[in-house]
Amino acid sequence: MFWLSLLGGIYLIISGLSGKGRAYRSKMGTPLSGKEAKTVKIIYISVGIILLIIAVFSGIELFSGE
């Protein structure tokens, strides 16, 4: 759980900040409008932060040995 959430969180934050990825295109393959792209960026970054928080708690549990 620790490694998956860590890698997933890092990937989503990088994708959100770079603005590249499949979510930034419509079903027809055209780029999203500015407002839609901003919404996707906010969602990517917020989900990435949540996954990093989960990674912190999972890492504490994993590496504490309890």
C-alpha positions in Angstrom: 0.0 0.0 0.0 2.8 2.4 0.9 4.7 2.0 -2.5 1.5 2.1 -4.6 0.2 5.3 -2.9 3.6 6.9 -3.0 4.2 6.3 -6.7 0.6 7.1 -7.6 0.7 10.4 -5.6 4.0 11.4 -7.2 2.7 10.6 -10.7 -0.6 12.5 -10.3 1.2 15.6 -8.9 3.7 15.6 -11.8 0.9 15.0 -14.4 -1.1 17.8 -12.8 1.7 20.3 -12.8 2.9 19.4 -16.3 -0.5 19.5 -17.9 0.1 16.4 -20.0 -1.8 13.2 -20.0 -4.9 11.5 -21.3 -7.2 13.4 -19.0 -6.3 16.7 -20.7 -7.9 15.6 -24.0 -11.5 15.2 -24.9 -12.9 12.0 -26.3 -12.4 13.4 -29.8 -8.7 14.0 -29.1 -8.9 17.8 -29.0 -7.4 19.7 -26.1 -9.7 20.7 -23.3 -10.8 24.3 -22.8 -9.0 26.5 -20.2 -11.6 26.0 -17.5 -11.9 22.3 -18.0 -8.1 21.9 -18.0 -7.8 23.9 -14.8 -10.5 21.6 -13.2 -8.5 18.5 -14.3 -5.3 20.0 -12.9 -6.9 20.7 -9.5 -8.3 17.2 -9.3 -5.0 15.6 -10.2 -3.1 17.6 -7.7 -5.6 17.1 -4.9 -5.8 13.3 -5.4 -2.0 13.2 -5.5 -1.8 15.0 -2.2 -4.3 12.6 -0.7 -2.3 9.6 -1.9 0.9 11.1 -0.4 -0.9 11.5 2.9 -2.0 7.9 2.7 1.6 7.0 1.9 2.9 8.8 5.0 0.5 6.9 7.3 1.2 3.6 5.6 4.9 4.2 5.8 4.7 4.9 9.5 2.8 1.7 10.0 5.1 -0.3 7.7 8.4 0.9 9.1 7.5 1.2 12.7 7.3 -2.6 13.1 4.1 -2.6 15.1 
